[in-house]
Amino acid sequence: MTSDSDKIKRAWDLMESVGVALLVTRRGDALHGRPMAALVRPGERRIYFLADRRSASDHEIAANPSVYLGFSDGSSKFVSVCGHAALHEDKTLIQKLWNAGAQAYFPDGPDSPDVVVISVDPASAEYWDGPAGPIGMVKIAFAVATGQTPDLGDNAKLAI
């Protein structure tokens, strides 16, 4: 049986390998999501995003810091994270997180006055890590033929 610490490590590894999250915030009574490059830092137990201070996400987080992050590799690996977000204007942190992808959105570089950091401290996560492609399809076909539920890999709910 896999230990909780192994499952937590697996969740962080999956988030890091996917690299893009759907960041969902609350806008009044509605939810608002957008894909963003996730800078996953397992050692800090934190996920960062470089964002534009003029964007809706910043205003929505300021009004309600509870967020949802959805990670998916497009085939068989998924991570769902609930946590609390905060906004940071710390230029040292921005410099530390700066990367080529950010340069495409902020041509003035890390010193642009529009760059802010969104940090997310996860409270809970759940992941699904199953076989992709033909193996997954065979498992589903076998389950249908035998009337069983398919075994599509690992699933764990975690407090992280």
C-alpha positions, 0 to 999 in steps of 0.5 A: 500500500502506498503511504500518504507521503508517497501519494502527496509526492505523486500529486505534486509530481503530476502537477509539475509534469502537466505545468498548466492549470485551469485557475478558477476564481469566484466572480460574484455568484459565478465561477470564472476559469482560465488556463495559466502556466503553473509554476509548481514548487513542491518544496515550498508546498506552493503553486505560483502564477505570473499574472497581469495586475489588470486582469480579472483574476487579480480582482477576483482573488482580492475579493475571494481568495478561495480558488480551484486549480484543475490540472490535466495532461489531456489523456489520463492524468488529472489533479484537482486542487482547492486552496487559498490564493494571495497576490504579491508584488514582490519584485524579487519573487517575480524575478525568481519565477521569471521564465521565457513564457512570461516574457511573451506576455510581458515584453517589458520583462520582470520589471513591468509594473503590470506583473504580479504573482498569484500564489496558491497554498493548497488545502486539499487535492485529489488525483487520478493517474491511469493508463493512457491509450490502448491499455486504458481502452482495453481495460474499459472494454474488458470491464464492459464485457465482464460487467465490472467497473474498470480499473483506471489507475490510482486515485487519492484524496489528500490534505496537503 
